[in-house]
Amino acid sequence: MEDARRQISLSLLKDEDRIVLDRLREFGDAWIVGGWVRDVLSGFSPELIADIDIATNLTPDEVKKIFPRSIMVGEKFGTVIVRIDGRYNRDYECEVTTLREDGGYSDGRRPENVVFGQEIENDLARRDFTVNAMAIELNGKMVGNDKANGELLDFWEGEADLVSGVLRAVGDAEERIGEDGLRVMRAFRFLESGEFGLRNLDSDLSNAISSNLEMLEMVSKERIWSELGKILRGHHSKEIIEKMHDHGVLDKILPGVSVNLEAHHSRDHMVNLALMCSSENVDRSELSERLAGYLRLSKKETSTLFLLHDLRGLELDNSIKSVRRFMATHHDQSSRMMILEYLSGAGVETGEFESCYQSAGELRAGNAPLIDGNLLSSLTGIGPGRKLGRLKDWLHRIQVEEDVENRESLISMMDEIPWEEQEFEDWPVLSWP
């Protein structure tokens, strides 16, 4: 291992980060580690840089004494969520972890025991990938120092891997993956490099993933979904999903689910999950129930999958009446965009529909029916029941399709529909598509 150091500007640190670093270093040592280092070296714009993670040789109890508002979320493993004094930013939080030297990983997820250490090099040696195993050793005070900098600690050539676009394990890939099954999912997540492109798996890491797929069985479904969701939010989710499929990962985490590798992804993780499953021929109830079990989806996520899966194979009606029903049945903008992104990703030509939607304007009377049941009963003589409800629905559909503005206009249109002649079970209702 080569200890290569160079000066790194710390101008992108938040004021609160500087306060925490300086306070910790009054009592011990502290280093910036993990994603912040990786993203700064990658040249990410400030808004895309990960929140700071800090390593220290202070124990969790000592950190808590310095920052009394802190939360001891993983004291056994040395992790504290530091919250600073309310005089500054009361909402600010950062993760501070005591230097560690792990024991074995008998459960494939957590080390059997954790020994707190003093050497940053030993702590970095236990991390997963070289691009995540770099640290910055600080020079001088941070608060009020416009030229604050530090020395890069890069014992495993993580910066070189960033430059070459390679994801490589720290040390032996088989050992790293064999220690913790979640690293399989994390490996694919860290292939994402945003606007800078897609990283490639080092051959040793690729082989280690393929030969350790059983490790995924030791990872909670919630953690699997957390990592998969992050992958599906990325710029290159389609390509990464293809790589996961090639390595057999999708068969392990979504057993028996047919995965569509041809769909074009969006940046919405739920749209992309639905697109992945769009070649499944099971109905929406069965699919949403199966995926909810595999990934521990929330009720809202399950409902979204239920909605989108029912739209596969849709022949889109581009008429203004269809667009208005679409707007009335899906009230919020985010839901509408999600549906359009799903249809577009599934290969449906949405251009004409979207153009009509953009020029339509919101419904003049809003989404609520202009005529209630009591008024409709007095006008028609139909008593309360299914027939009255169906007629109300029919009129609501007319109201939406014709963009009727007031009750009087809608009442006058009752003479134009054969509500007295047809069986009410055949009457149209407001729906889309």
N, C-alpha and C positions, 0 to 999 in steps of 0.2 A: 504493500500500500504506500502511496506517495502522498506526503502532506504538502499540498500545493495551496499557497495563500496569495490572495491579491486584495487590494482595497476596494470596498463596495460602498457607494454612497447610500446614506440612510435618510435622504431628504424626503422620502415618501412615507416615513413613519408618521402616524397620527400623534398629536400632542399627548393623548392619554397613554399611548404606547411608550412614549419617552418617560413619562412619569413612573410607570410600572417598572421599566428597566432600570432607571436610576435608583428607585427605592430598593429593589431587590439587591442591587450591587452595593448598597450601603452595608448589607449584612452578609453577602456571599457573592457568588458568581452567577451570571446569567448570559444566555446566548439566544439569538433568534434562530429558530429552526423551522424545517418543514416547508409548507406551501408558500409562505411569504417569500422565502429565499428563492424557491424554484420559480415563482412567477416574476419576481423582479429581474432575475437573471435571464428569463425568457423574453423580457422586454414588453410585458403586458402593460396596457394602459392602466392608470391608477385605479379606476373603478372595477377592474377585473382581477385585481390582486387579492389573494386570499387574506383573511384576517391573520394577524400575527399569532404565532405559537412561540412560547418561551420555554427553554430548558434551564434548570437551575440546580445547584448542588444543595440548596436549602430543602429541608423536609416540608411536607404539606403543613404540618403544625406551625412551622416557622413562617411559612408564607401567610398562613391565616392570621398570625399575630401582626404581621406588617399591614395586611389588608383585612380588617375585621369583617367587612361586608362580604367576603368571599364565600363561595359555595364549595363544600367538600364533595364533589361528585364522584371521584374515584380515588379516595384517599389511600386505599389498599394498593393501588397501582401508581400512586404518586401524583395524581391529577387534581388540580384545583382550578375552579373558574373564578378568576380574580375580578372583583368589582371595586372600583376606587371610591374615594370619599365623595360624598354628594356635592361638595363644593365645585367639583369639576363636572364631568358628564356622568350623571347618575345611571344612565342606561348602558354605559360602556362595560364590556366584558372581554376578557381574553383568557386563553388556556395556558396555565403554567404547570409544568410537569417536572418532578424531581428526576435527576439523572438516574437511569436504571441499568441493571444487568440482570436479564431474565433467567429463570430456571427453564425446565422443559415445558413443552406444550402438550400435555397428555390428552386434553380434550379437543385439540385442534382449533382452538379459538383464543383461549387465555393462558398465559404462562402459569405453571404450577405455583411458582413463588416469584416474588420480585425483590431483588436486592438493590437498595438505593446506593448509587455510586458517586464518584467524585470526578471521573474522567469523561469528558464530552466525547472522546473518540470511541469509548466502549459503548456509550449510549447510542451513537449513530450507527454502530456496527449491528445493532439489533433491529434496525429499521428495514422496511421492505425493499424499496427500489433506490437506486443510486441518485435519482433526481430528487428524492425526498430525504436523502441522508446527508445533506449539507447544512452547515451552520454558519452564523456570523458571530465572530468574537468582537465585542464592542471596544472602541477606543474613546476614552474620556466620557464626559457627561453628555447626555442626550438632550435634556431640556434646555431650550434657548440656544442650541448650537446649530446654526444654519448649515454648517459644513460637517455635520456628524457623519462618521464613517466607521467601518469595521473591517476586519480581515475575514475573508472567506476560508472556511475549513471544509476541504473537499478531499477526503481521504480515498474515495472510490470513483473519482473522475466523473461525478454527476454532471458537472457543467459541460464536459466534453460530450456526454450522452445527450444533453439538452441540445447542443449545437448540431449533433449528427442525427437527432430525432429518433433515438433508440431508447426503449424502456428495458432496463436491465436490473436484475436482482442484486442486492448487496451480498457479495460472497457467493455461496453455493445456491443456485436457484431451487434445486430439489429440497434443500433444507428450509429455505425461506417459505416456499409454498406449503411444505409439509408441516410447518409450525402453525399456520393459521389459514383456514379455508377461505376467509373473507378476502385474502390477498388475491385469490383468483379473480374475484369481481373487481377489486381495486386495480388490478393490472389492466383490465380493459378500460376502466374509467380514465386512467392516466395516459391512455393512448391519445385522448383528446387534447389538442393544443390550440383550440379556438381558431382564430384567423390565421395562425401560423401553420396550420395543417394538422396532419395525423402522424403520430409517432408509430414506430414499428416495434414489435416484440423481438427482443433478442432471442436467438435460436434456443439457447439453454432455457430461458424463461418459458418460451412457447412449449418446449418438450415437457418441462416440469408441470405446466398447467394440464396438458393432455394426460399425463400419467398420475395426476392427483385429483381428478374430478370428484372422487368420493369424499374429499375434504369438504365439499359444499354441503354435504349432509349434516355437518356439525355446526353450520351457521344458521342462525335464526332466519325465518322467512322475512321478518321485518327488516333485518340488515341486508338481505338479498335485494329486497325491493328498494331500499334506500339507495343502494349503489346503482341498481338498474335504472331507477328514476333519474339519477344524475347523468348517466350515460345517455338516456333518451332525451335529455334537455340540450345536448351538445350540438355543435356545428356538424359533426361527422358521425352522428348516431347510426345512420344506415350502414356505413362502412364498418363500424365497430360491431354492430349486431351480426354482420356477415362473418367477421372474424370469430365472434363468440360461437356462432353456429358451426363453423369449420372445426373448432376445438372441442365440440360436443357439450359446451356449457349450457346452451339453451335446452337441449334434451334433458339435462340434469335438473334445471330449475323450473322448466315448464314441461314436464313429462306428458307425452301424448298430444301436445298442442302443435298443429301444423303452422309453421312460421313462413310468412310471406316475405321473401327477401327482395322482391321487385318493387314494392311500394316506395314512393318518394316521401321522405320524412319532413316534418315541420320542426319547429323548436318547442312544441308543446308535448310534454312527456306522455300525457294520456292519449293524445291523438296518435302518437307514434306507437304506443302499446297496442292500441286498437288496430292500427295499420299492420303491425306485425302479425296480428291474429286474423286479418281480413280474409285469408284463404280458408279459414275454418268453416265447415258447413253446418256445425251445430247451431242451434238457435241462440238468441242473445241471452236468455236466462241461463242456459247450461254453461255457456262460455264465461259469463261474468261470475257465476258461482265457482267455477273451476279456478279461474285466475285469482279470485278473492281468497281462495284457500291456499293456492301456491305462494301468493305474495303478501297475504294479510292486507289486502286493499281496504281502505276506509269505505264507509257507506257512500260517500260522495263520489269516490273514485269508481266504485262498482257501478253506480248509477250512470256515470259518464260512459263507461265501457258498454253498458246495456244499451244506451242510446245510440252510440256510434256503430256498434256491430249490426244493428238493424238496418243501417243505411247502405251496406255493401250491395253492389250490383244495381244501385238506383239509377233509373233513367230520369234525368233531371228535367222538370218542366220549367222552361225559362219565361213563362208568361208573367205579367204583372200580378195576376190573381194568385199565382203560386208564390211569388215573392212576398205578397202581403200576408198570406197565410203563414209563411215562414217567419215573418217578423212578429206576427201575433202569437204564435205558439212557442217562440223562443225569444223571450223578452229582452235579455241582456246581450250586449255587444260581444262579450267574450264567448258566450255559448254559440252565437251565430258564426263567429270566426272559426271556432273549433270545428264546427260541422263542415264549413267550406274547406278548411284545411284537410280534413279527413277525406272528403270527396275528391279533392284535387290530388292528394297523395295516392288514392286508390285508382287513379286514372280516369276519373270523370272530368269531362270538359266543363269547367265552371265559369269561364270567362263571360259568356253572355248573361248568365244568371247574376253574377257579381256586378256587372255593369248596370243591370236593371235595378238591383238592390241599392247600389250606391246613389242612383238618381231618383229612387222612389220617395224618399222622405218618410218620416214616421207617420203612422196612421193618425188622421185628424181627430178621431174620437177616442184614440187610445185603444187599449186591448180589451177593456171591459165591455160586456154587452150593453147596448143602449136600452133594451127592453127587458124588464124583469118578468118573472113568472106571474105575478099578480095582475100586471097590466095586460099581459098576453092572454090570460084566462078571461079577463073582462071583455077583451076584443073578440075572442073566438068562441067563447062558451065552453072551451075544453077545461075540464077539471084537473086538479093536481094529479100527476102521475107521469109515466114514461112518455106518453104521447105529447104532453105539454112540454116536457123537457127536450124532446127531440125537435119540436118546432122552434123552441128557443135557440137550440144549437144551430138549426138551419138558418134562422134569421141572423144569428151572430156571424155565420160564415159569409152570408151575403153582405152584411155590414163591413166585414174586413175586406172581402174581394173587391167591392165597389168603392171602398173608402168612404162610406156614408158618414156624414158629419153630425147629423142630429136625428132625434127619435122620430119626428114627424115624417121625414123623408123615408125612413125605414118602414114605418107603418104603411105609407102609401105604396110601397113595393110589395106588400103582402098580396095585393090583387093580381100580381104578375106570376105568382107561384101556385102550383096545383095542390095546396096543402089539404084541401077538402076532398080531393079525389084519390090521392095515392095512399097506400098503406104506410103508416108512419115508420115502420122498420126500414123502409127504403129511402127515407129522407137523408140528404147529406148532412154531415156534421163538420165542425171546424177542426181540421187536422192538416198536418204536413208530414210527408210529401203527399 
